[in-house]
Amino acid sequence: MPTSRALPSPLLLPALEALAGAVLLVDLQQRVTTATPEAEARLGPEAVRPGTPLAEVLSVSEGARGLEALLSQGRQVEARPHASGPSRVMRVRAVPLSQGAKRLGWAVLLGAETEAEGTKGDAEETFHGMWTRNPGMKRLFRIVEKVARTESSVLVRGESGTGKELVANALHAISARRKGPFRAINCAALPPSLLESELFGHVRGAFTGAVRDSPGHFRLADGGTLFLDEVAEIPLELQGKLLRVLETRSIIPVGGRSPVPVNVRIVAATHRPLRREVEAGRFRADLMYRLRVVPLFLPSLRERREDILPLARRFLNELEQSGPRHVERFSPGARNLLESHGWPGNVRELRNVMEYAYVIGEGPVLHEADLPPEFSEPRAPPEATGSARPLVAALDTGGDDHDPATLRAALARAGGNRTEAARLLGISRVTLWRRLRAAGNP
Ligand SMILES: Nc1ncnc2c1ncn2[C@@H]1O[C@H](COP(=O)(O)OP(=O)(O)OP(=O)(O)O)[C@@H](O)[C@H]1O
């Protein structure tokens, strides 16, 4: 005799799908218990595994209040599936499920996905190793393409870690000089006495330790491109020599007498506004005009927040190539922290943070607890100033911050290890060195 307590029929899920499409069944703890095949296909099998909190599957606008509106008030809300990134959005509504008077949970019905407002047309683009969705960055790529075909000198301005060296590389790779050498020198990383011979070379016996001739970067870059990073840090005296080299297209090695012709295209970069350096008497105006025929400005990561999560995902993908862990998605808390962070070290900092989180965390979800300690530190109130501000917040104002207390705090926390201090601050070792020097600690 047939019984009303028959085992669940294998037809139930297909029937649910036929009637309502993509559906998640959610229990009273707001955790997924079942998903129709269409919901699974759209959200990913990992995302709809039984027991996963609904808040980790869908990012509902207004967070907890949005979930409350969806489940308790029965309102239709807008949600972004974590699996498909922030650019997709869908209308979602929930039907309460009860047996008699007893509430069992909800059927969450997923509407069709559309492009989220503000992302239309913001297609992603990869340009010589630089990934972006930001319209300003894409405009910059188009300018780079045009300028690369000329011999004009280019000055790239941007905070540490925004990709200035990648831009210089792209300029070289597209230019007619691409078969020639590309050389990069960081003018902030060398003491002035060494910088001159690194740039222009020296002859044997020019100074103690000059046991043989050295060609210098200009000659090594002959026929190609020379990237002068942190050009604002070149001492005034050397600026005059550099200007002469650019004007005469020849160098005189340290200790040498006769000029040596060189054919080099210069791409310079700085994190400082050069004009301000000129006004302060620290940089020669004539050299600025010579270097800055085409100025390019790279926006900081916090000025292109739409790039944060996709770039983070890309860095995770790279780590997964050689690592044991597969990260399916970010928890809502981790997403919020990443999106609202100030990123003083820009894309380099993001790459380092992802590596840290990948190594520290476990399992398919990247949680907020996996992020480095500075992410769990309290944020400074807006009126806080000086040494009272926490490490990262103190640097959120941008690349020109030389607050010595912040630098000392980072060094103290890192036990004097400069590499670790730079990581804490989200800047490169060279940038830390430069800031320490500017703060009077060589
Ligand atoms: N748009 C981007 N897409 C992917 N990776 C990027 C992007 N921008 C920067 N990076 C990565 O970030 C790191 C820093 O880039 P890069 O060295 O070009 O920055 P920078 O501005 O020259 O830094 P610094 O001034 O400190 O020398 C590199 O690992 C680079 O590959």
The ligand as an SDF file (V2000), in Angstrom:
LIG
                    3D

 31 33  0  0  0  0  0  0  0  0999 V2000
   47.7540   46.8610  -13.1140 N   0  0  0  0  0  0  0  0  0  0  0  0
   48.5050   45.8470  -12.6430 C   0  0  0  0  0  0  0  0  0  0  0  0
   48.1650   44.5830  -12.9050 N   0  0  0  0  0  0  0  0  0  0  0  0
   48.8960   43.5500  -12.4200 C   0  0  0  0  0  0  0  0  0  0  0  0
   50.0000   43.6960  -11.6700 N   0  0  0  0  0  0  0  0  0  0  0  0
   50.3980   44.9390  -11.3900 C   0  0  0  0  0  0  0  0  0  0  0  0
   49.6840   46.0780  -11.8600 C   0  0  0  0  0  0  0  0  0  0  0  0
   50.3070   47.1880  -11.4090 N   0  0  0  0  0  0  0  0  0  0  0  0
   51.3720   46.7680  -10.7040 C   0  0  0  0  0  0  0  0  0  0  0  0
   51.4390   45.4190  -10.6860 N   0  0  0  0  0  0  0  0  0  0  0  0
   52.4170   44.6010   -9.9540 C   0  0  0  0  0  0  0  0  0  0  0  0
   52.7310   45.3140   -8.7680 O   0  0  0  0  0  0  0  0  0  0  0  0
   54.1100   45.2590   -8.4770 C   0  0  0  0  0  0  0  0  0  0  0  0
   54.7020   46.6560   -8.4750 C   0  0  0  0  0  0  0  0  0  0  0  0
   54.7610   47.1890   -9.8000 O   0  0  0  0  0  0  0  0  0  0  0  0
   55.9220   48.1920  -10.2660 P   0  0  0  0  0  0  0  0  0  0  0  0
   57.2490   47.7260   -9.7560 O   0  0  0  0  0  0  0  0  0  0  0  0
   55.7920   48.4240  -11.7230 O   0  0  0  0  0  0  0  0  0  0  0  0
   55.4750   49.4910   -9.4230 O   0  0  0  0  0  0  0  0  0  0  0  0
   56.2580   50.8480   -9.2520 P   0  0  0  0  0  0  0  0  0  0  0  0
   55.2350   51.9280   -9.3000 O   0  0  0  0  0  0  0  0  0  0  0  0
   57.4000   50.9300  -10.2370 O   0  0  0  0  0  0  0  0  0  0  0  0
   56.8030   50.6900   -7.7400 O   0  0  0  0  0  0  0  0  0  0  0  0
   58.0520   51.4670   -7.0230 P   0  0  0  0  0  0  0  0  0  0  0  0
   57.8390   52.9250   -7.2380 O   0  0  0  0  0  0  0  0  0  0  0  0
   57.9010   51.0900   -5.5660 O   0  0  0  0  0  0  0  0  0  0  0  0
   59.2870   50.9360   -7.6510 O   0  0  0  0  0  0  0  0  0  0  0  0
   54.7150   44.3430   -9.5360 C   0  0  0  0  0  0  0  0  0  0  0  0
   54.7070   43.0340   -9.0020 O   0  0  0  0  0  0  0  0  0  0  0  0
   53.7540   44.4490  -10.6940 C   0  0  0  0  0  0  0  0  0  0  0  0
   53.7880   43.3150  -11.4940 O   0  0  0  0  0  0  0  0  0  0  0  0
  1  2  1  0
  2  3  1  0
  2  7  2  0
  3  4  2  0
  4  5  1  0
  5  6  2  0
  6  7  1  0
  6 10  1  0
  7  8  1  0
  8  9  2  0
  9 10  1  0
 10 11  1  0
 11 12  1  0
 11 30  1  0
 12 13  1  0
 13 14  1  0
 13 28  1  0
 14 15  1  0
 15 16  1  0
 16 17  2  0
 16 18  1  0
 16 19  1  0
 19 20  1  0
 20 21  2  0
 20 22  1  0
 20 23  1  0
 23 24  1  0
 24 25  2  0
 24 26  1  0
 24 27  1  0
 28 29  1  0
 28 30  1  0
 30 31  1  0
M  END
$$$$
